[in-house]
């Protein structure tokens, strides 16, 4: 049904024709390993494959878009769901926006659900910066980077603040009181230390700006919901946090 819907959208000119006359095949499968506990429902993978009619039938298909629904460690946050009701609040995609819009439209019409970008607030981003900074990573990991947007200016202005990952972790280790536990106070102190260091050198108050992106050796996250996973061993932990954010925006 999804494949038919995409073909219809192509006729309307809404699908992207990548390589001449195209045929899109839809594949759906389960990802039982992508969950935080046995109580979590299996994730669902959706893939779109392309094969041009100009190519031999035996040619290999090309993966052009993928997305997956998941709920990682969300059972404690979804206690009021009806029995036998499956909730997959997080949908991650990799591919062209046009296909994302088409697939999202089909799911909304078919299952009476709602798709929207995951909004990540500056407060959420500070937690990500602190949590991911405290994780052990390879010594060759890229710098921890914070991107700030300066408000109320005629032209957009961003400020990038890069910190050596070992320096950032050393700072967090001095702030965190109990390993494995994080409090709002510790996150606030961590960020204030970074802000004070930046002001000491550049006389700029970052507290007057808006944090819009966090990049660490674990993952990067932008306020508009763009996520990049960088360490496979921390994938489940990152998905747990994103699942919590997704559920909070549904409720």
MOWOFEN-V122852 format. One record per pair of residues at least 24 apart in sequence whose C-alpha atoms are under 10 Angstrom apart, sorted by the first residue. I is the first residue (numbers start at 1). J is the second residue. Records with the same first field share a line. If there is no record, write none. Layout:
I=J, J
This chain:
1=26, 106, 110
2=26, 27, 48, 102, 103, 106, 107, 110
3=27, 48, 103, 106
5=102, 103, 105, 106
6=48, 99, 102, 103, 106
9=99, 102
10=102
14=98, 99, 101, 102
15=96, 97, 98, 99, 101, 102
16=96, 97, 98, 99
17=50, 52
18=50, 51, 52, 64
19=50, 51, 52, 53, 54, 55
20=51, 52, 53, 54, 55
21=51, 52, 53, 54, 55
22=49, 50, 51, 52, 53, 54, 55
23=48, 49, 50, 51, 52, 53, 61
24=48, 49, 50, 51, 52, 61, 62, 63, 64
25=49, 50, 51, 61, 62, 63
26=50, 65, 66
27=66
28=66, 67, 68
29=68
30=68, 69
31=68, 69, 70
32=70
33=236
34=68, 69, 70, 71, 72, 235, 236, 239
35=70, 71, 72, 73, 74, 236, 237, 239, 240
36=71, 72, 73, 74, 75, 236, 237, 239, 240
37=71, 72, 73, 74, 75
38=72, 73, 75
39=71, 72, 73, 74, 75, 76
40=70, 71, 72, 73, 74, 75, 76, 86, 87, 88
41=69, 70, 71, 72, 73, 74, 75, 86, 87, 88
42=69, 70, 71, 72, 86, 88
43=68, 69, 70, 71, 72, 88, 90, 91
44=68, 69, 70, 71, 88, 91
45=69, 70, 91, 92, 93
46=93, 103
47=93, 94, 95
48=95, 99, 103
63=95
64=94, 95, 96, 99
65=93, 94, 95, 96, 97, 99, 100
66=92, 93, 94, 95, 96, 99, 100
67=91, 92, 93, 94, 95, 100, 103
68=92, 93, 94
69=93
70=239, 240, 243
71=239, 240, 242, 243, 244, 246, 247
72=236, 237, 238, 239, 240, 241, 242, 243, 244
73=236, 237, 239, 240, 241, 243, 244
74=239, 240, 241, 243, 244, 246, 247
76=244
77=243, 244, 247, 248, 251
78=244, 247, 251
87=247
88=243, 246, 247
89=114, 115, 242, 243, 244, 245, 246, 247, 248, 249, 250
90=115, 117, 118, 239, 240, 242, 243, 244, 245, 246, 247
91=115, 116, 117, 118, 242, 243, 246
92=117, 118, 225, 226, 227, 239
93=226, 227
114=250
116=225
117=223, 224, 225, 226, 246
118=222, 223, 224, 225, 226, 227, 242, 245, 246, 249
119=222, 223, 224, 225, 226, 245, 246, 249
120=212, 213, 221, 222, 223, 224, 225, 226, 242, 245, 246
121=210, 211, 212, 213, 222, 223, 224, 225, 245
122=148, 210, 211, 212, 213, 214, 222, 223
123=184, 187, 188, 210, 211
124=211, 221, 223, 241, 242, 245
125=211, 212, 213, 214, 215, 220, 221, 222, 223
126=184, 187, 188, 190, 191, 211, 212, 213, 214
127=182, 183, 184, 186, 187, 188, 190, 191, 214, 241
128=187, 213, 214, 215, 216, 218, 219, 220, 221, 238, 241
129=168, 172, 187, 190, 191, 213, 214, 215, 216, 218, 219, 220, 221
130=168, 169, 171, 172, 175, 176, 182, 186, 187, 188, 190, 191, 214, 216
131=169, 172, 180, 181, 182, 187, 216, 218, 238
132=169, 214, 215, 216, 217, 218, 219, 220, 234, 237, 238
133=165, 166, 167, 168, 169, 170, 171, 172, 173, 215, 216, 217, 218
134=165, 166, 168, 169, 170, 171, 172, 173, 176, 179, 180, 218
135=169, 216, 217, 218, 234
136=165, 166, 169, 217, 218
137=165, 166, 216, 217, 218, 231, 233, 234
138=165, 217, 231
139=165, 166, 217
140=165, 166, 217
141=165, 166, 216, 217, 218, 230
142=215, 216, 217, 218
143=167, 168, 215, 216, 217
144=168, 169, 214, 215, 216, 217, 218, 219, 220
145=213, 214, 215, 216, 217, 220
146=211, 212, 213, 214, 215, 216, 220
147=209, 210, 211, 212, 213, 214, 215, 222
148=206, 207, 208, 209, 210, 211, 212, 213, 214
149=206, 208, 209, 210, 211, 212, 213
150=206, 208, 209, 210, 211
151=208, 209, 210
152=209
158=209, 210, 211, 212
159=204, 206, 209, 210, 211
160=211, 213, 214
161=194, 195, 198, 206, 214
162=215, 216
163=194, 216
164=216
165=216, 217
168=194, 216
